[in-house]
Amino acid sequence: SQQGEEDPQALSIQEGENATMNCSYKTSINNLQWYRQNSGRGLVHLILIRSNEREKHSGRLRVTLDTSKKSSSLLITASRAADTASYFCATDATGYSTLTFGKGTMLLVSP
Amino acid sequence: NAGVTQTPKFRVLKTGQSMTLLCAQDMNHEYMYWYRQDPGMGLRLIHYSVGEGTTAKGEVPDGYNVSRLKKQNFLLGLESAAPSQTSVYFCASSYRQNNQPQHFGDGTRLSIL
């Protein structure tokens, strides 16, 4: 069964607005990762947050992790049309050497 | 650096035919993975390998076999293709250490008629 579940399934915003995506998971984790997938391409790693971290930034990306609620959020600030893509969270569960991916959030940023 | 390269990019098969998908990485990664991506299902792990000569089953291994004879290559085989195996297949690789991201190829789009 899927470990991570993203919410919402789809998000449509205007350029310049912020986009927030959420991820919930079920078991204890070593880390949680966010990936982007442009149409017709493979996944690209965006950011990794470890279980002992609460917030992490990378450029216009901000990720938070709440292990007590088993949830994470990805915030993209000042969105651009080029941010249009699907975004996936993936959990690295304790004791496993594999990632489990959620079903993704499709983000559409209109000019 | 090419990263992760998947061959072929597209393929159409008839039911019952066999084929092998090739994944090659030039990053000296120990771990390699095969996923399938279907609409509304996200990525599901088929098989993975934690080193040369080793393989392990993932979430959806039935109907697939894999081999890792060389560290840089990971092969995914379909012995008798079925329409249910129509999907986009992604290969990924990563370092062995904890807290490492996975690097993905651009996928193989496979249709089984």
Interface residues (C-beta under 8 A of the other chain):
Chain A: Q2 N30 N31 Q33 Y35 G40 R41 G42 L43 V44 H45 L48 R50 F88 A90 D92 S97 T98 L99 T100 F101 G102 K103 G104
Chain B: V4 Y31 Y33 Y35 G40 M41 G42 L43 R44 L45 Y48 V50 G58 F90 A92 N98 N99 P101 Q102 H103 F104 G105 D106 G107
